[in-house]
Amino acid sequence: MSDAETAAGPGAPRGGPDQLDEALLATLFTQSAVGLGVLDPQLRLVRANSLVEGEDIGEYLGHRFTDAFRLDDPDGTEQLMKRVLAGEGAARDHLVRGRLRRIPGDREFLVSVYRLDGPGGPEAPALGLLAAVVDVTERQRARARNAALTAVRDAVGGSLDVAATCRSFADALVPGFADLAVVEVVDDVLRGADPPVGPLPPDTPLRRAASGRCDAFRDTAEGAGEGGARDRSGVTRRLAARTPYALATTDLRARLVPLGPGNPWPATDPDGARAVAETGAHSLIVVPLTLRGAVLGLVSLYRCGAAEPFDEDDVSLAVSAATRAALGIDNARRYEREHIIASTVQRRLLPQAERQQAAVDTAHVLLPGRDSGCWFDTIALSGARTALVVGGVAGEGLQSAIAMGQLRTVIQALAGLDLEPEEVLARLKDTADRLADERAALPPADALQGEPMSAGCVYGVYDPFTRTCTVARAGHPAPLIVGPDGRAVALDVPEGPGLFSTDSALFAPATVTLEVGSLLAFCTAELLSGDCAAERITETLARPGRSLQQLGDDIVYALPDDTRSAGAALLLARTGTVSDHLVATWDLAQDPTTPATARVLVRDRLQGWGLDEDTVEATELIVSELVTNAVRYGTPPLRLRLLLDSTLTCEVHDGSPASPHLRHARTVDEGGRGLFIVSRLASHWGARHGPDGKVLWTEQDLPEGERNGAKGERNGAGG
């Protein structure tokens, strides 16, 4: 045994320390999976293994580390190495980007740098550096793919708007996965139509729903075709035949397309070829947006400039992302379709034109949006009164619009019975309760069975003779009132239970006396949401010299954006009075001769209004029957009133609360034909009750010429 072996001990390896170090270095530099490089103090490679698979080691020796790897930020990396060389500690896992000589494209490296101390230790000048290099390009690409797919999953599907879904999809892919992204959707699909079954029929228009581009290409020249760099959303095109885009929508398969000289297909699509040239795109993935065999659109992804070309792994990710996007687009399309149907139903169920009322000017604003259950109405009542109604059924879609139509129809029928506002809402709530019971009785498999219903309504009646407005509300905001002087008029209306609520509390009305020219604003709750919303609306209503429609527009202009997307209804009314020239009122005695007197008074007044003889005779007979009935069965006081408007109204008031009933007299009966005769001569008739008795009223349609003449007299009288 040699002296060296004896000194090292019986378990020590053979050979001296120098041999051991050399063996260790040789093993590390030949078998290590990590690229190793030894740098001298000038940061030049003096020894290295195969830093990256496929690269010749001899090409790197003698070169500076930053030059050998052609780093994007050589100065920053050199400063880092110099700090390690000066003894400031090792640098571990420093991510750098660069390019190799024999491998195309950008690469990413994880570099760790360690100081090589000389015999004098850390205090002495360093002999050099040891750099450990790991090519993490594929790892980073896989991480980028996973991040892009996660971004798509997080961003797509949160909106029920097709265009917004497409924008979210494009934004999720750029710039992490692609430099440019274009999402096109079949034009009809954007409007909620069913997508065509693949293959996509030729000449099917595709509309660009969204596009995304990274900052490096944001200011490039505008492309006229598919790869245009600027946002050209809304542009429609038809796919040129024999292009990757057309082929992808024919066989419904994704395609990886290298872009460059020698491709034959750009000749058939010059616009697309020009756009590719302008943006410098060199790699393209085309993926059809398909779902259950139907084609919703097309996604085109580009990489430009020095970016790494797409590979097959990228195609797999693009297909997965497109599948997710297609599902989100289809959900948004279905919602859009139902929304269009619900909006159409809502429009058809609402008043189609402003209705001329006796002493009230009205205007409305209906904001389309998610809420398809809001409604408004103006209903002409007897005695020149007007009912003003605004309500809303909570929820979206067709079922809300249908429920709205049911409630609106019921409230119109109830209004015709001349009930007080609180009684109208009470009976309307009874109807709502029955609708709720019908929904609850649906089979458990029906999606509507467990869906709650909620609705509110405000109902007001304006009487121009007393200038009062009586209002009741059911789970709905009270109307806002502004006097002709611009001051807000307080109307404290107790809030009743919502129409579909289980609360059985009674409805309580509130009555306010208004000056002529006051403004009433009946609106859905969405308009009153937000800070100082009521103050904002009342200030707008106080603007002088504005028409009702202009005031309604001004209120809409000041709304927050989220209110407009939700949808809302606004009904404005400016109060007035009936001109004395168009009204005739007489107090009559409770006497058997009174019907004859009433006939004389009526004939004289109607002839003064210029009505034809047929109308005069019919009105005489109506008044005679009503006054005779009041004299026989009613109690004082007895009063007769005629009102000339678009129709001729006759009203007979007496102090008895009992109402007569229409009955069909037999041939041998001596009486019982009065109201039957009245019902045949009048277009409408009825009775309304008050605290001081009842009023029997009739309405007669006037010939067209007389109706226009009455309108002229009304306008000329300033009523």
Salt bridges, closest charged atoms under 4 A:
GLU5 OE2 - ARG14 NH1 3.07
ASP40 OD2 - ARG44 NE 3.04
GLU59 OE1 - ARG101 NH1 3.85
GLU59 OE2 - ARG102 NH2 2.47
ASP72 OD2 - ARG97 NE 3.62
ASP72 OD1 - ARG99 NH1 2.82
GLU78 OE2 - ARG64 NH2 2.86
ASP106 OD2 - ARG97 NH2 3.34
ASP106 OD1 - ARG99 NH1 3.13
GLU108 OE2 - ARG97 NH1 3.42
ASP117 OD1 - ARG115 NH1 2.24
ASP135 OD2 - ARG107 NH2 2.81
GLU138 OE2 - ARG141 NH1 2.94
GLU184 OE2 - ARG237 NE 2.75
ASP187 OD2 - ARG191 NH2 2.79
ASP187 OD1 - ARG207 NE 2.65
ASP188 OD1 - ARG191 NH2 3.42
ASP194 OD1 - ARG333 NH1 3.09
ASP194 OD1 - ARG337 NH1 2.67
ASP215 OD1 - ARG218 NE 3.13
GLU222 OE2 - ARG232 NE 3.29
GLU226 OE1 - ARG237 NH2 2.60
ASP251 OD2 - ARG255 NH2 2.56
ASP271 OD1 - ARG274 NH2 2.92
GLU308 OE2 - ARG141 NH2 2.64
ASP311 OD2 - ARG145 NH2 3.13
ASP314 OD1 - ARG145 NE 2.64
ASP314 OD2 - ARG303 NH1 3.49
ASP330 OD2 - ARG292 NH2 3.29
ASP330 OD1 - ARG333 NE 3.00
ASP330 OD2 - ARG334 NE 2.96
GLU354 OE2 - HIS364 ND1 2.55
ASP377 OD1 - ARG355 NH1 3.16
ASP377 OD2 - ARG408 NE 2.89
GLU396 OE2 - ARG370 NE 3.62
ASP418 OD1 - ARG385 NH2 2.55
GLU423 OE2 - ARG427 NH2 2.97
ASP433 OD1 - LYS429 NZ 3.46
ASP485 OD2 - ARG487 NE 2.69
GLU495 OE1 - ARG473 NH1 3.93
ASP554 OD2 - ARG543 NH1 3.27
ASP554 OD2 - ARG546 NH2 2.87
ASP561 OD1 - ARG564 NH1 3.90
GLU613 OE2 - ARG603 NH2 2.72
GLU620 OE1 - ARG603 NH2 2.97
ASP645 OD1 - ARG714 NH1 2.54
GLU651 OE1 - ARG641 NH2 2.59
GLU651 OE2 - ARG688 NH2 3.15
ASP654 OD2 - LYS694 NZ 2.91
ASP669 OD1 - ARG666 NH2 3.49
ASP692 OD1 - HIS653 NE2 3.83
GLU704 OE1 - ARG707 NH2 2.33
GLU713 OE1 - HIS581 NE2 3.13
